[in-house]
């Protein structure tokens, strides 16, 4: 009976290793792309919260109930100071 959990943890460790070897970069890239698309959507709909009005307020108010939980994190992400090395040009994709 003690052999079964050790086998399961061994298989889990192998699976996680193979995922890190093959799929981790794809997963990280997907998360980065989703964050950038969400940032663009929030900027287009609620840009007037940071001083950049793009859409009429009527449509922003219609979407407001759906985006209220994300407003604080979006404002923090958009308005924070960024370093030059944080740009995508300096990523080591493909190396």
N, CA, C and O atoms as a GROMACS GRO file, in nm:
protein
  380
    1UNK      N    1   0.081  -0.120   0.000
    1UNK     CA    2   0.000   0.000   0.000
    1UNK      C    3   0.086   0.126   0.000
    1UNK      O    4   0.044   0.228  -0.055
    2UNK      N    5   0.200   0.122   0.058
    2UNK     CA    6   0.285   0.240   0.060
    2UNK      C    7   0.353   0.260  -0.075
    2UNK      O    8   0.405   0.368  -0.103
    3UNK      N    9   0.354   0.157  -0.158
    3UNK     CA   10   0.418   0.167  -0.288
    3UNK      C   11   0.334   0.250  -0.386
    3UNK      O   12   0.390   0.318  -0.472
    4UNK      N   13   0.200   0.247  -0.375
    4UNK     CA   14   0.112   0.318  -0.468
    4UNK      C   15   0.130   0.470  -0.464
    4UNK      O   16   0.145   0.529  -0.571
    5UNK      N   17   0.131   0.538  -0.349
    5UNK     CA   18   0.152   0.684  -0.349
    5UNK      C   19   0.289   0.723  -0.402
    5UNK      O   20   0.304   0.829  -0.464
    6UNK      N   21   0.390   0.641  -0.377
    6UNK     CA   22   0.522   0.672  -0.430
    6UNK      C   23   0.522   0.666  -0.582
    6UNK      O   24   0.588   0.746  -0.647
    7UNK      N   25   0.448   0.571  -0.639
    7UNK     CA   26   0.440   0.560  -0.784
    7UNK      C   27   0.364   0.679  -0.841
    7UNK      O   28   0.402   0.733  -0.944
    8UNK      N   29   0.258   0.720  -0.774
    8UNK     CA   30   0.180   0.834  -0.822
    8UNK      C   31   0.264   0.962  -0.817
    8UNK      O   32   0.259   1.043  -0.909
    9UNK      N   33   0.340   0.980  -0.712
    9UNK     CA   34   0.421   1.101  -0.704
    9UNK      C   35   0.535   1.096  -0.806
    9UNK      O   36   0.575   1.199  -0.860
   10UNK      N   37   0.588   0.977  -0.832
   10UNK     CA   38   0.692   0.961  -0.933
   10UNK      C   39   0.637   0.997  -1.071
   10UNK      O   40   0.702   1.069  -1.147
   11UNK      N   41   0.518   0.947  -1.103
   11UNK     CA   42   0.456   0.980  -1.232
   11UNK      C   43   0.424   1.129  -1.242
   11UNK      O   44   0.441   1.190  -1.348
   12UNK      N   45   0.380   1.186  -1.133
   12UNK     CA   46   0.350   1.330  -1.131
   12UNK      C   47   0.476   1.411  -1.154
   12UNK      O   48   0.474   1.510  -1.228
   13UNK      N   49   0.584   1.372  -1.094
   13UNK     CA   50   0.710   1.443  -1.111
   13UNK      C   51   0.760   1.432  -1.255
   13UNK      O   52   0.810   1.530  -1.311
   14UNK      N   53   0.748   1.316  -1.315
   14UNK     CA   54   0.788   1.298  -1.455
   14UNK      C   55   0.699   1.382  -1.546
   14UNK      O   56   0.749   1.447  -1.638
   15UNK      N   57   0.568   1.382  -1.520
   15UNK     CA   58   0.476   1.460  -1.601
   15UNK      C   59   0.507   1.609  -1.591
   15UNK      O   60   0.508   1.679  -1.692
   16UNK      N   61   0.532   1.659  -1.469
   16UNK     CA   62   0.566   1.800  -1.452
   16UNK      C   63   0.699   1.835  -1.518
   16UNK      O   64   0.713   1.944  -1.574
   17UNK      N   65   0.795   1.745  -1.511
   17UNK     CA   66   0.923   1.768  -1.576
   17UNK      C   67   0.906   1.779  -1.728
   17UNK      O   68   0.962   1.869  -1.791
   18UNK      N   69   0.829   1.688  -1.786
   18UNK     CA   70   0.807   1.691  -1.930
   18UNK      C   71   0.728   1.814  -1.972
   18UNK      O   72   0.752   1.870  -2.079
   19UNK      N   73   0.632   1.856  -1.889
   19UNK     CA   74   0.558   1.978  -1.919
   19UNK      C   75   0.652   2.099  -1.916
   19UNK      O   76   0.644   2.185  -2.003
   20UNK      N   77   0.739   2.105  -1.817
   20UNK     CA   78   0.836   2.214  -1.811
   20UNK      C   79   0.933   2.211  -1.927
   20UNK      O   80   0.979   2.316  -1.973
   21UNK      N   81   0.963   2.094  -1.974
   21UNK     CA   82   1.055   2.078  -2.086
   21UNK      C   83   0.992   2.118  -2.219
   21UNK      O   84   1.059   2.175  -2.306
   22UNK      N   85   0.864   2.088  -2.236
   22UNK     CA   86   0.801   2.108  -2.367
   22UNK      C   87   0.696   2.219  -2.369
   22UNK      O   88   0.693   2.296  -2.465
   23UNK      N   89   0.612   2.230  -2.269
   23UNK     CA   90   0.496   2.318  -2.281
   23UNK      C   91   0.495   2.441  -2.195
   23UNK      O   92   0.404   2.523  -2.208
   24UNK      N   93   0.592   2.459  -2.108
   24UNK     CA   94   0.589   2.572  -2.016
   24UNK      C   95   0.600   2.705  -2.088
   24UNK      O   96   0.530   2.800  -2.053
   25UNK      N   97   0.686   2.714  -2.189
   25UNK     CA   98   0.702   2.839  -2.261
   25UNK      C   99   0.574   2.876  -2.336
   25UNK      O  100   0.538   2.994  -2.343
   26UNK      N  101   0.505   2.777  -2.392
   26UNK     CA  102   0.378   2.804  -2.459
   26UNK      C  103   0.274   2.854  -2.361
   26UNK      O  104   0.199   2.947  -2.392
   27UNK      N  105   0.268   2.795  -2.243
   27UNK     CA  106   0.172   2.838  -2.142
   27UNK      C  107   0.202   2.980  -2.095
   27UNK      O  108   0.110   3.060  -2.079
   28UNK      N  109   0.328   3.013  -2.073
   28UNK     CA  110   0.365   3.148  -2.031
   28UNK      C  111   0.333   3.250  -2.140
   28UNK      O  112   0.286   3.359  -2.110
   29UNK      N  113   0.359   3.214  -2.264
   29UNK     CA  114   0.329   3.304  -2.375
   29UNK      C  115   0.178   3.327  -2.387
   29UNK      O  116   0.135   3.439  -2.415
   30UNK      N  117   0.098   3.222  -2.366
   30UNK     CA  118  -0.048   3.237  -2.371
   30UNK      C  119  -0.098   3.329  -2.261
   30UNK      O  120  -0.188   3.409  -2.282
   31UNK      N  121  -0.039   3.317  -2.142
   31UNK     CA  122  -0.078   3.404  -2.031
   31UNK      C  123  -0.041   3.549  -2.060
   31UNK      O  124  -0.119   3.640  -2.032
   32UNK      N  125   0.077   3.572  -2.117
   32UNK     CA  126   0.119   3.708  -2.153
   32UNK      C  127   0.028   3.767  -2.259
   32UNK      O  128  -0.008   3.885  -2.251
   33UNK      N  129  -0.009   3.688  -2.359
   33UNK     CA  130  -0.097   3.738  -2.464
   33UNK      C  131  -0.236   3.768  -2.411
   33UNK      O  132  -0.297   3.867  -2.452
   34UNK      N  133  -0.287   3.685  -2.322
   34UNK     CA  134  -0.418   3.712  -2.263
   34UNK      C  135  -0.415   3.839  -2.181
   34UNK      O  136  -0.510   3.918  -2.187
   35UNK      N  137  -0.309   3.862  -2.106
   35UNK     CA  138  -0.298   3.984  -2.026
   35UNK      C  139  -0.292   4.106  -2.116
   35UNK      O  140  -0.353   4.209  -2.083
   36UNK      N  141  -0.221   4.098  -2.228
   36UNK     CA  142  -0.214   4.214  -2.317
   36UNK      C  143  -0.348   4.240  -2.385
   36UNK      O  144  -0.385   4.356  -2.405
   37UNK      N  145  -0.421   4.136  -2.422
   37UNK     CA  146  -0.552   4.154  -2.483
   37UNK      C  147  -0.650   4.212  -2.381
   37UNK      O  148  -0.729   4.300  -2.415
   38UNK      N  149  -0.645   4.164  -2.257
   38UNK     CA  150  -0.731   4.220  -2.153
   38UNK      C  151  -0.697   4.366  -2.127
   38UNK      O  152  -0.787   4.448  -2.104
   39UNK      N  153  -0.570   4.400  -2.129
   39UNK     CA  154  -0.530   4.539  -2.109
   39UNK      C  155  -0.584   4.627  -2.221
   39UNK      O  156  -0.633   4.737  -2.194
   40UNK      N  157  -0.575   4.582  -2.345
   40UNK     CA  158  -0.628   4.659  -2.456
   40UNK      C  159  -0.780   4.674  -2.449
   40UNK      O  160  -0.833   4.781  -2.480
   41UNK      N  161  -0.849   4.568  -2.409
   41UNK     CA  162  -0.994   4.576  -2.395
   41UNK      C  163  -1.034   4.675  -2.287
   41UNK      O  164  -1.122   4.757  -2.307
   42UNK      N  165  -0.967   4.666  -2.172
   42UNK     CA  166  -0.998   4.758  -2.063
   42UNK      C  167  -0.963   4.901  -2.101
   42UNK      O  168  -1.034   4.994  -2.064
   43UNK      N  169  -0.855   4.920  -2.175
   43UNK     CA  170  -0.817   5.053  -2.218
   43UNK      C  171  -0.920   5.111  -2.315
   43UNK      O  172  -0.953   5.229  -2.307
   44UNK      N  173  -0.971   5.028  -2.405
   44UNK     CA  174  -1.070   5.076  -2.502
   44UNK      C  175  -1.203   5.108  -2.436
   44UNK      O  176  -1.270   5.203  -2.474
   45UNK      N  177  -1.241   5.028  -2.337
   45UNK     CA  178  -1.373   5.049  -2.276
   45UNK      C  179  -1.369   5.145  -2.159
   45UNK      O  180  -1.460   5.227  -2.144
   46UNK      N  181  -1.267   5.140  -2.076
   46UNK     CA  182  -1.263   5.222  -1.956
   46UNK      C  183  -1.141   5.311  -1.951
   46UNK      O  184  -1.090   5.341  -1.842
   47UNK      N  185  -1.093   5.352  -2.065
   47UNK     CA  186  -0.974   5.437  -2.069
   47UNK      C  187  -0.993   5.572  -2.004
   47UNK      O  188  -0.896   5.636  -1.964
   48UNK      N  189  -1.118   5.616  -1.993
   48UNK     CA  190  -1.143   5.745  -1.930
   48UNK      C  191  -1.112   5.743  -1.781
   48UNK      O  192  -1.101   5.850  -1.720
   49UNK      N  193  -1.098   5.627  -1.721
   49UNK     CA  194  -1.058   5.620  -1.579
   49UNK      C  195  -0.914   5.664  -1.558
   49UNK      O  196  -0.878   5.709  -1.449
   50UNK      N  197  -0.831   5.652  -1.661
   50UNK     CA  198  -0.692   5.696  -1.649
   50UNK      C  199  -0.665   5.817  -1.738
   50UNK      O  200  -0.549   5.855  -1.757
   51UNK      N  201  -0.772   5.877  -1.793
   51UNK     CA  202  -0.756   5.999  -1.871
   51UNK      C  203  -0.743   5.980  -2.019
   51UNK      O  204  -0.690   6.068  -2.087
   52UNK      N  205  -0.788   5.868  -2.073
   52UNK     CA  206  -0.779   5.842  -2.216
   52UNK      C  207  -0.916   5.797  -2.268
   52UNK      O  208  -0.940   5.678  -2.284
   53UNK      N  209  -1.005   5.892  -2.295
   53UNK     CA  210  -1.139   5.854  -2.341
   53UNK      C  211  -1.137   5.808  -2.486
   53UNK      O  212  -1.092   5.882  -2.574
   54UNK      N  213  -1.185   5.689  -2.512
   54UNK     CA  214  -1.190   5.635  -2.647
   54UNK      C  215  -1.335   5.607  -2.687
   54UNK      O  216  -1.378   5.649  -2.794
   55UNK      N  217  -1.408   5.537  -2.602
   55UNK     CA  218  -1.547   5.504  -2.631
   55UNK      C  219  -1.640   5.601  -2.559
   55UNK      O  220  -1.602   5.658  -2.457
   56UNK      N  221  -1.760   5.619  -2.610
   56UNK     CA  222  -1.857   5.701  -2.537
   56UNK      C  223  -1.890   5.638  -2.401
   56UNK      O  224  -1.890   5.516  -2.388
   57UNK      N  225  -1.918   5.720  -2.301
   57UNK     CA  226  -1.943   5.667  -2.167
   57UNK      C  227  -2.062   5.572  -2.158
   57UNK      O  228  -2.068   5.490  -2.066
   58UNK      N  229  -2.157   5.582  -2.251
   58UNK     CA  230  -2.273   5.494  -2.246
   58UNK      C  231  -2.231   5.348  -2.254
   58UNK      O  232  -2.278   5.265  -2.175
   59UNK      N  233  -2.144   5.315  -2.348
   59UNK     CA  234  -2.101   5.176  -2.364
   59UNK      C  235  -2.012   5.133  -2.249
   59UNK      O  236  -2.015   5.017  -2.208
   60UNK      N  237  -1.934   5.224  -2.198
   60UNK     CA  238  -1.851   5.191  -2.082
   60UNK      C  239  -1.937   5.159  -1.962
   60UNK      O  240  -1.907   5.066  -1.886
   61UNK      N  241  -2.045   5.234  -1.944
   61UNK     CA  242  -2.135   5.208  -1.832
   61UNK      C  243  -2.211   5.078  -1.850
   61UNK      O  244  -2.244   5.012  -1.751
   62UNK      N  245  -2.239   5.040  -1.972
   62UNK     CA  246  -2.307   4.912  -1.996
   62UNK      C  247  -2.215   4.794  -1.961
   62UNK      O  248  -2.263   4.691  -1.915
   63UNK      N  249  -2.085   4.809  -1.983
   63UNK     CA  250  -1.990   4.702  -1.954
   63UNK      C  251  -1.937   4.706  -1.811
   63UNK      O  252  -1.873   4.610  -1.767
   64UNK      N  253  -1.962   4.812  -1.739
   64UNK     CA  254  -1.906   4.830  -1.606
   64UNK      C  255  -1.935   4.716  -1.509
   64UNK      O  256  -1.843   4.675  -1.438
   65UNK      N  257  -2.057   4.661  -1.501
   65UNK     CA  258  -2.080   4.552  -1.405
   65UNK      C  259  -1.994   4.429  -1.430
   65UNK      O  260  -1.967   4.352  -1.337
   66UNK      N  261  -1.951   4.408  -1.552
   66UNK     CA  262  -1.872   4.290  -1.585
   66UNK      C  263  -1.723   4.307  -1.557
   66UNK      O  264  -1.651   4.208  -1.540
   67UNK      N  265  -1.677   4.430  -1.552
   67UNK     CA  266  -1.533   4.453  -1.536
   67UNK      C  267  -1.495   4.512  -1.401
   67UNK      O  268  -1.378   4.540  -1.377
   68UNK      N  269  -1.592   4.533  -1.313
   68UNK     CA  270  -1.562   4.592  -1.182
   68UNK      C  271  -1.456   4.513  -1.105
   68UNK      O  272  -1.368   4.575  -1.046
   69UNK      N  273  -1.461   4.379  -1.102
   69UNK     CA  274  -1.358   4.307  -1.025
   69UNK      C  275  -1.217   4.324  -1.080
   69UNK      O  276  -1.120   4.304  -1.007
   70UNK      N  277  -1.202   4.361  -1.205
   70UNK     CA  278  -1.070   4.368  -1.267
   70UNK      C  279  -1.015   4.510  -1.274
   70UNK      O  280  -0.900   4.529  -1.315
   71UNK      N  281  -1.092   4.610  -1.234
   71UNK     CA  282  -1.050   4.749  -1.252
   71UNK      C  283  -0.926   4.783  -1.171
   71UNK      O  284  -0.833   4.844  -1.224
   72UNK      N  285  -0.921   4.744  -1.045
   72UNK     CA  286  -0.806   4.780  -0.959
   72UNK      C  287  -0.676   4.718  -1.010
   72UNK      O  288  -0.574   4.786  -1.016
   73UNK      N  289  -0.680   4.591  -1.045
   73UNK     CA  290  -0.556   4.528  -1.094
   73UNK      C  291  -0.516   4.584  -1.229
   73UNK      O  292  -0.396   4.597  -1.258
   74UNK      N  293  -0.613   4.618  -1.313
   74UNK     CA  294  -0.582   4.678  -1.443
   74UNK      C  295  -0.517   4.815  -1.426
   74UNK      O  296  -0.417   4.845  -1.490
   75UNK      N  297  -0.575   4.898  -1.339
   75UNK     CA  298  -0.518   5.031  -1.318
   75UNK      C  299  -0.377   5.020  -1.260
   75UNK      O  300  -0.289   5.098  -1.297
   76UNK      N  301  -0.356   4.926  -1.169
   76UNK     CA  302  -0.223   4.906  -1.111
   76UNK      C  303  -0.123   4.860  -1.216
   76UNK      O  304  -0.008   4.904  -1.217
   77UNK      N  305  -0.167   4.771  -1.307
   77UNK     CA  306  -0.077   4.719  -1.410
   77UNK      C  307  -0.044   4.825  -1.515
   77UNK      O  308   0.069   4.832  -1.562
   78UNK      N  309  -0.142   4.908  -1.552
   78UNK     CA  310  -0.121   5.007  -1.657
   78UNK      C  311  -0.041   5.126  -1.606
   78UNK      O  312   0.044   5.179  -1.677
   79UNK      N  313  -0.068   5.169  -1.485
   79UNK     CA  314  -0.008   5.292  -1.434
   79UNK      C  315   0.123   5.273  -1.358
   79UNK      O  316   0.180   5.372  -1.312
   80UNK      N  317   0.170   5.151  -1.343
   80UNK     CA  318   0.295   5.132  -1.269
   80UNK      C  319   0.415   5.173  -1.354
   80UNK      O  320   0.410   5.170  -1.478
   81UNK      N  321   0.521   5.211  -1.286
   81UNK     CA  322   0.642   5.247  -1.359
   81UNK      C  323   0.707   5.122  -1.414
   81UNK      O  324   0.712   5.018  -1.348
   82UNK      N  325   0.756   5.132  -1.536
   82UNK     CA  326   0.816   5.015  -1.601
   82UNK      C  327   0.962   5.044  -1.630
   82UNK      O  328   1.001   5.157  -1.656
   83UNK      N  329   1.039   4.939  -1.626
   83UNK     CA  330   1.181   4.947  -1.656
   83UNK      C  331   1.202   4.918  -1.804
   83UNK      O  332   1.119   4.853  -1.868
   84UNK      N  333   1.311   4.964  -1.857
   84UNK     CA  334   1.342   4.944  -1.999
   84UNK      C  335   1.358   4.795  -2.030
   84UNK      O  336   1.325   4.751  -2.140
   85UNK      N  337   1.408   4.718  -1.935
   85UNK     CA  338   1.434   4.576  -1.960
   85UNK      C  339   1.307   4.492  -1.956
   85UNK      O  340   1.314   4.373  -1.984
   86UNK      N  341   1.192   4.549  -1.921
   86UNK     CA  342   1.068   4.473  -1.914
   86UNK      C  343   1.000   4.459  -2.050
   86UNK      O  344   0.900   4.389  -2.061
   87UNK      N  345   1.052   4.524  -2.152
   87UNK     CA  346   0.989   4.517  -2.284
   87UNK      C  347   1.010   4.379  -2.345
   87UNK      O  348   1.102   4.306  -2.307
   88UNK      N  349   0.926   4.345  -2.440
   88UNK     CA  350   0.934   4.214  -2.504
   88UNK      C  351   1.056   4.202  -2.595
   88UNK      O  352   1.095   4.090  -2.629
   89UNK      N  353   1.115   4.312  -2.633
   89UNK     CA  354   1.231   4.306  -2.720
   89UNK      C  355   1.350   4.238  -2.651
   89UNK      O  356   1.439   4.185  -2.718
   90UNK      N  357   1.350   4.240  -2.519
   90UNK     CA  358   1.462   4.184  -2.446
   90UNK      C  359   1.438   4.044  -2.395
   90UNK      O  360   1.522   3.990  -2.323
   91UNK      N  361   1.324   3.983  -2.430
   91UNK     CA  362   1.300   3.845  -2.392
   91UNK      C  363   1.392   3.754  -2.470
   91UNK      O  364   1.436   3.788  -2.580
   92UNK      N  365   1.421   3.639  -2.414
   92UNK     CA  366   1.512   3.544  -2.477
   92UNK      C  367   1.436   3.430  -2.542
   92UNK      O  368   1.475   3.314  -2.530
   93UNK      N  369   1.328   3.462  -2.612
   93UNK     CA  370   1.250   3.358  -2.680
   93UNK      C  371   1.334   3.300  -2.795
   93UNK      O  372   1.391   3.373  -2.876
   94UNK      N  373   1.341   3.172  -2.799
   94UNK     CA  374   1.413   3.106  -2.908
   94UNK      C  375   1.558   3.078  -2.878
   94UNK      O  376   1.626   3.016  -2.960
   95UNK      N  377   1.609   3.122  -2.764
   95UNK     CA  378   1.749   3.093  -2.731
   95UNK      C  379   1.760   2.978  -2.636
   95UNK      O  380   1.870   2.940  -2.597
   0.00000   0.00000   0.00000
